[in-house]
Amino acid sequence: MRDVITNLIKNYDGTGRYLDRNAMDSLKSYFETGTARVVAATTINANAASIVKQAGLQLFEDVPELLLPGGYAYTTRRYAACLRDMDYYLRYASYALVAGDMDVLDERVLQGLRETYNSLGVPIAPTVRGVQIMKDMVKNMVTEAGVNDTSFVDQPFDHITRELSEQDI
Ligand SMILES: CCC1=C(C)/C(=C/C2=NC(=C\c3[nH]c(/C=C4\NC(=O)[C@H](C)[C@H]4CC)c(C)c3CCC(=O)O)/C(CCC(=O)O)=C2C)NC1=O
Protein backbone atom coordinates (compact mmCIF):
# COMPACT_ATOMS: atom_id res chain seq x y z
CA MET A 1 0.00 0.00 0.00
CA ARG A 2 1.47 3.35 -0.99
CA ASP A 3 0.89 7.06 -0.55
CA VAL A 4 2.31 10.08 -2.37
CA ILE A 5 5.42 10.19 -0.21
CA THR A 6 6.32 6.49 -0.07
CA ASN A 7 5.67 6.26 -3.79
CA LEU A 8 7.99 9.16 -4.53
CA ILE A 9 10.75 7.85 -2.29
CA LYS A 10 10.45 4.41 -3.83
CA ASN A 11 10.92 5.85 -7.32
CA TYR A 12 13.90 8.00 -6.39
CA ASP A 13 15.54 5.36 -4.26
CA GLY A 14 15.14 2.86 -7.10
CA THR A 15 17.51 4.95 -9.19
CA GLY A 16 19.61 6.33 -6.33
CA ARG A 17 18.61 9.94 -6.90
CA TYR A 18 18.13 12.82 -4.47
CA LEU A 19 14.69 14.41 -4.49
CA ASP A 20 14.81 16.93 -7.33
CA ARG A 21 12.67 19.82 -8.47
CA ASN A 22 9.93 17.54 -9.83
CA ALA A 23 9.79 15.63 -6.59
CA MET A 24 9.52 18.88 -4.61
CA ASP A 25 6.75 20.11 -6.86
CA SER A 26 4.71 17.00 -6.36
CA LEU A 27 5.33 17.06 -2.59
CA LYS A 28 4.33 20.72 -2.46
CA SER A 29 1.09 20.16 -4.27
CA TYR A 30 0.29 17.23 -1.98
CA PHE A 31 0.94 19.30 1.16
CA GLU A 32 -1.01 22.22 -0.24
CA THR A 33 -4.09 20.01 -0.55
CA GLY A 34 -3.37 18.34 2.80
CA THR A 35 -5.88 20.24 4.88
CA ALA A 36 -8.57 19.79 2.26
CA ARG A 37 -7.88 16.04 2.20
CA VAL A 38 -8.32 15.86 5.94
CA VAL A 39 -11.57 17.84 5.69
CA ALA A 40 -12.82 15.38 3.04
CA ALA A 41 -11.94 12.34 5.16
CA THR A 42 -13.55 13.91 8.23
CA THR A 43 -16.69 14.73 6.26
CA ILE A 44 -16.95 11.19 4.92
CA ASN A 45 -16.34 9.73 8.36
CA ALA A 46 -19.03 11.86 9.97
CA ASN A 47 -21.63 11.11 7.29
CA ALA A 48 -20.77 7.65 5.98
CA ALA A 49 -23.96 5.87 7.03
CA SER A 50 -26.19 8.56 5.62
CA ILE A 51 -24.17 8.91 2.40
CA VAL A 52 -24.50 5.17 1.72
CA LYS A 53 -28.18 5.14 2.58
CA GLN A 54 -29.07 8.22 0.52
CA ALA A 55 -26.93 7.14 -2.44
CA GLY A 56 -28.63 3.72 -2.34
CA LEU A 57 -32.08 5.31 -2.35
CA GLN A 58 -31.06 7.53 -5.26
CA LEU A 59 -29.64 4.56 -7.18
CA PHE A 60 -32.78 2.47 -6.71
CA GLU A 61 -34.88 5.43 -7.76
CA ASP A 62 -32.78 5.85 -10.91
CA VAL A 63 -32.66 2.12 -11.70
CA PRO A 64 -35.85 0.72 -10.10
CA GLU A 65 -35.58 -2.65 -11.86
CA LEU A 66 -32.72 -3.57 -9.49
CA LEU A 67 -35.35 -4.05 -6.78
CA LEU A 68 -37.73 -6.14 -8.87
CA PRO A 69 -37.63 -9.96 -9.09
CA GLY A 70 -34.61 -10.80 -11.26
CA GLY A 71 -32.89 -7.55 -10.24
CA TYR A 72 -29.59 -7.62 -8.41
CA ALA A 73 -30.82 -5.91 -5.27
CA TYR A 74 -33.92 -8.09 -5.05
CA THR A 75 -34.09 -10.01 -1.73
CA THR A 76 -32.86 -8.53 1.51
CA ARG A 77 -29.59 -10.42 1.22
CA ARG A 78 -28.67 -8.85 -2.10
CA TYR A 79 -29.95 -5.43 -1.11
CA ALA A 80 -27.72 -5.58 1.96
CA ALA A 81 -24.76 -6.84 -0.11
CA CYS A 82 -25.18 -3.90 -2.47
CA LEU A 83 -25.19 -1.31 0.30
CA ARG A 84 -22.27 -3.06 1.95
CA ASP A 85 -20.32 -2.80 -1.31
CA MET A 86 -21.16 0.92 -1.53
CA ASP A 87 -19.87 1.30 2.01
CA TYR A 88 -16.59 -0.43 1.02
CA TYR A 89 -16.14 1.95 -1.90
CA LEU A 90 -16.76 4.98 0.28
CA ARG A 91 -14.46 3.88 3.10
CA TYR A 92 -11.57 2.97 0.81
CA ALA A 93 -12.10 6.18 -1.18
CA SER A 94 -11.55 8.10 2.06
CA TYR A 95 -8.26 6.24 2.61
CA ALA A 96 -7.13 6.96 -0.95
CA LEU A 97 -7.99 10.65 -0.52
CA VAL A 98 -5.74 10.91 2.50
CA ALA A 99 -2.96 8.88 0.87
CA GLY A 100 -3.14 10.93 -2.33
CA ASP A 101 -2.56 7.65 -4.15
CA MET A 102 -4.94 5.07 -5.58
CA ASP A 103 -2.80 2.09 -4.67
CA VAL A 104 -4.92 1.18 -1.63
CA LEU A 105 -7.96 0.86 -3.90
CA ASP A 106 -6.11 -1.32 -6.40
CA GLU A 107 -4.71 -3.54 -3.71
CA ARG A 108 -7.63 -3.91 -1.32
CA VAL A 109 -10.75 -3.35 -3.38
CA LEU A 110 -10.38 -3.57 -7.12
CA GLN A 111 -8.16 -6.58 -7.58
CA GLY A 112 -10.34 -9.30 -9.06
CA LEU A 113 -13.52 -7.35 -8.39
CA ARG A 114 -14.72 -7.12 -11.95
CA GLU A 115 -14.26 -10.87 -12.35
CA THR A 116 -16.17 -11.47 -9.10
CA TYR A 117 -19.03 -9.24 -10.22
CA ASN A 118 -19.11 -10.87 -13.63
CA SER A 119 -19.20 -14.35 -12.23
CA LEU A 120 -21.99 -13.43 -9.80
CA GLY A 121 -23.82 -11.50 -12.49
CA VAL A 122 -23.75 -8.23 -10.52
CA PRO A 123 -24.21 -5.49 -13.14
CA ILE A 124 -21.35 -2.99 -13.44
CA ALA A 125 -23.23 -0.01 -14.89
CA PRO A 126 -25.53 0.60 -11.89
CA THR A 127 -22.63 -0.03 -9.52
CA VAL A 128 -20.68 2.70 -11.28
CA ARG A 129 -23.73 4.91 -11.01
CA GLY A 130 -23.87 4.34 -7.27
CA VAL A 131 -20.21 5.29 -6.96
CA GLN A 132 -20.77 8.48 -8.94
CA ILE A 133 -23.79 9.42 -6.82
CA MET A 134 -21.63 9.10 -3.72
CA LYS A 135 -18.94 11.23 -5.35
CA ASP A 136 -21.41 14.04 -6.00
CA MET A 137 -22.76 13.85 -2.47
CA VAL A 138 -19.29 13.94 -0.93
CA LYS A 139 -18.23 16.85 -3.14
CA ASN A 140 -21.26 18.88 -2.08
CA MET A 141 -20.58 18.18 1.57
CA VAL A 142 -16.90 19.04 1.26
CA THR A 143 -17.83 22.30 -0.45
CA GLU A 144 -20.22 23.04 2.41
CA ALA A 145 -17.37 22.33 4.82
CA GLY A 146 -15.51 25.26 3.26
CA VAL A 147 -13.24 23.68 0.65
CA ASN A 148 -13.24 25.71 -2.57
CA ASP A 149 -11.55 23.35 -4.97
CA THR A 150 -12.96 19.85 -4.51
CA SER A 151 -11.57 18.44 -7.77
CA PHE A 152 -9.22 16.12 -5.85
CA VAL A 153 -12.29 14.35 -4.43
CA ASP A 154 -13.10 12.99 -7.90
CA GLN A 155 -9.95 10.90 -8.05
CA PRO A 156 -10.79 7.75 -6.05
CA PHE A 157 -14.40 7.59 -7.20
CA ASP A 158 -13.39 7.99 -10.84
CA HIS A 159 -10.61 5.48 -10.35
CA ILE A 160 -13.10 2.87 -9.08
CA THR A 161 -15.40 3.67 -11.98
CA ARG A 162 -12.63 3.37 -14.53
CA GLU A 163 -11.27 0.11 -13.19
CA LEU A 164 -14.71 -1.48 -12.91
CA SER A 165 -15.73 -0.38 -16.38
CA GLU A 166 -12.56 -1.43 -18.17
CA GLN A 167 -13.38 -4.05 -20.76
CA ASP A 168 -11.37 -7.19 -21.34
CA ILE A 169 -10.29 -7.54 -24.95
C1 LIG B 1 -13.36 -4.50 0.44
C2 LIG B 1 -13.35 -5.08 -0.92
C3 LIG B 1 -14.55 -5.93 -1.27
C4 LIG B 1 -15.51 -5.68 -2.23
C5 LIG B 1 -15.58 -4.49 -3.10
C6 LIG B 1 -16.41 -6.81 -2.25
C7 LIG B 1 -17.47 -6.96 -3.13
C8 LIG B 1 -18.34 -8.09 -3.26
N1 LIG B 1 -19.66 -7.96 -3.53
C9 LIG B 1 -20.25 -9.19 -3.58
C10 LIG B 1 -21.59 -9.47 -3.79
C11 LIG B 1 -22.64 -8.61 -4.20
N2 LIG B 1 -22.57 -7.29 -4.56
C12 LIG B 1 -23.80 -6.83 -4.95
C13 LIG B 1 -23.96 -5.45 -5.40
C14 LIG B 1 -24.98 -4.78 -6.04
N3 LIG B 1 -26.22 -5.21 -6.33
C15 LIG B 1 -26.90 -4.30 -7.07
O1 LIG B 1 -28.05 -4.42 -7.50
C16 LIG B 1 -26.08 -3.11 -7.34
C17 LIG B 1 -25.84 -2.96 -8.80
C18 LIG B 1 -24.83 -3.38 -6.55
C19 LIG B 1 -24.64 -2.37 -5.40
C20 LIG B 1 -24.27 -1.01 -5.90
C21 LIG B 1 -24.71 -7.90 -4.79
C22 LIG B 1 -26.20 -7.92 -5.06
C23 LIG B 1 -23.99 -9.03 -4.32
C24 LIG B 1 -24.51 -10.41 -4.00
C25 LIG B 1 -24.62 -11.21 -5.29
C26 LIG B 1 -25.14 -12.61 -5.05
O2 LIG B 1 -24.61 -13.28 -4.13
O3 LIG B 1 -26.03 -12.99 -5.74
C27 LIG B 1 -19.24 -10.16 -3.34
C28 LIG B 1 -19.45 -11.67 -3.33
C29 LIG B 1 -19.37 -12.24 -1.92
C30 LIG B 1 -20.39 -11.64 -1.01
O4 LIG B 1 -21.61 -11.70 -1.30
O5 LIG B 1 -19.98 -11.05 0.01
C31 LIG B 1 -18.05 -9.48 -3.17
C32 LIG B 1 -16.69 -10.10 -2.95
N4 LIG B 1 -16.02 -7.66 -1.27
C33 LIG B 1 -14.89 -7.18 -0.66
O6 LIG B 1 -14.26 -7.73 0.29
The ligand as an SDF file (V2000), in Angstrom:
LIG
                    3D

 43 46  0  0  0  0  0  0  0  0999 V2000
  -13.3570   -4.4980    0.4440 C   0  0  0  0  0  0  0  0  0  0  0  0
  -13.3460   -5.0780   -0.9240 C   0  0  0  0  0  0  0  0  0  0  0  0
  -14.5550   -5.9280   -1.2670 C   0  0  0  0  0  0  0  0  0  0  0  0
  -15.5050   -5.6830   -2.2340 C   0  0  0  0  0  0  0  0  0  0  0  0
  -15.5780   -4.4910   -3.1030 C   0  0  0  0  0  0  0  0  0  0  0  0
  -16.4090   -6.8050   -2.2520 C   0  0  0  0  0  0  0  0  0  0  0  0
  -17.4720   -6.9580   -3.1280 C   0  0  0  0  0  0  0  0  0  0  0  0
  -18.3440   -8.0880   -3.2620 C   0  0  0  0  0  0  0  0  0  0  0  0
  -19.6630   -7.9570   -3.5270 N   0  0  0  0  0  0  0  0  0  0  0  0
  -20.2490   -9.1860   -3.5760 C   0  0  0  0  0  0  0  0  0  0  0  0
  -21.5950   -9.4700   -3.7870 C   0  0  0  0  0  0  0  0  0  0  0  0
  -22.6370   -8.6080   -4.2010 C   0  0  0  0  0  0  0  0  0  0  0  0
  -22.5690   -7.2920   -4.5570 N   0  0  0  0  0  0  0  0  0  0  0  0
  -23.8010   -6.8280   -4.9500 C   0  0  0  0  0  0  0  0  0  0  0  0
  -23.9560   -5.4520   -5.4010 C   0  0  0  0  0  0  0  0  0  0  0  0
  -24.9790   -4.7790   -6.0450 C   0  0  0  0  0  0  0  0  0  0  0  0
  -26.2220   -5.2110   -6.3290 N   0  0  0  0  0  0  0  0  0  0  0  0
  -26.9050   -4.3020   -7.0680 C   0  0  0  0  0  0  0  0  0  0  0  0
  -28.0540   -4.4230   -7.4980 O   0  0  0  0  0  0  0  0  0  0  0  0
  -26.0790   -3.1120   -7.3390 C   0  0  0  0  0  0  0  0  0  0  0  0
  -25.8350   -2.9600   -8.8050 C   0  0  0  0  0  0  0  0  0  0  0  0
  -24.8280   -3.3830   -6.5480 C   0  0  0  0  0  0  0  0  0  0  0  0
  -24.6360   -2.3710   -5.4050 C   0  0  0  0  0  0  0  0  0  0  0  0
  -24.2710   -1.0140   -5.8960 C   0  0  0  0  0  0  0  0  0  0  0  0
  -24.7130   -7.9010   -4.7940 C   0  0  0  0  0  0  0  0  0  0  0  0
  -26.2040   -7.9200   -5.0590 C   0  0  0  0  0  0  0  0  0  0  0  0
  -23.9950   -9.0280   -4.3180 C   0  0  0  0  0  0  0  0  0  0  0  0
  -24.5140  -10.4100   -4.0030 C   0  0  0  0  0  0  0  0  0  0  0  0
  -24.6180  -11.2110   -5.2860 C   0  0  0  0  0  0  0  0  0  0  0  0
  -25.1350  -12.6070   -5.0450 C   0  0  0  0  0  0  0  0  0  0  0  0
  -24.6130  -13.2770   -4.1300 O   0  0  0  0  0  0  0  0  0  0  0  0
  -26.0320  -12.9860   -5.7420 O   0  0  0  0  0  0  0  0  0  0  0  0
  -19.2380  -10.1590   -3.3440 C   0  0  0  0  0  0  0  0  0  0  0  0
  -19.4470  -11.6650   -3.3280 C   0  0  0  0  0  0  0  0  0  0  0  0
  -19.3690  -12.2380   -1.9230 C   0  0  0  0  0  0  0  0  0  0  0  0
  -20.3910  -11.6440   -1.0070 C   0  0  0  0  0  0  0  0  0  0  0  0
  -21.6070  -11.6970   -1.3040 O   0  0  0  0  0  0  0  0  0  0  0  0
  -19.9800  -11.0550    0.0110 O   0  0  0  0  0  0  0  0  0  0  0  0
  -18.0510   -9.4840   -3.1710 C   0  0  0  0  0  0  0  0  0  0  0  0
  -16.6870  -10.0980   -2.9490 C   0  0  0  0  0  0  0  0  0  0  0  0
  -16.0170   -7.6620   -1.2700 N   0  0  0  0  0  0  0  0  0  0  0  0
  -14.8940   -7.1800   -0.6590 C   0  0  0  0  0  0  0  0  0  0  0  0
  -14.2610   -7.7280    0.2880 O   0  0  0  0  0  0  0  0  0  0  0  0
  1  2  1  0
  2  3  1  0
  3  4  2  0
  3 42  1  0
  4  5  1  0
  4  6  1  0
  6  7  2  0
  6 41  1  0
  7  8  1  0
  8  9  2  0
  8 39  1  0
  9 10  1  0
 10 11  2  0
 10 33  1  0
 11 12  1  0
 12 13  1  0
 12 27  2  0
 13 14  1  0
 14 15  1  0
 14 25  2  0
 15 16  2  0
 16 17  1  0
 16 22  1  0
 17 18  1  0
 18 19  2  0
 18 20  1  0
 20 21  1  0
 20 22  1  0
 22 23  1  0
 23 24  1  0
 25 26  1  0
 25 27  1  0
 27 28  1  0
 28 29  1  0
 29 30  1  0
 30 31  2  0
 30 32  1  0
 33 34  1  0
 33 39  2  0
 34 35  1  0
 35 36  1  0
 36 37  2  0
 36 38  1  0
 39 40  1  0
 41 42  1  0
 42 43  2  0
M  END
$$$$
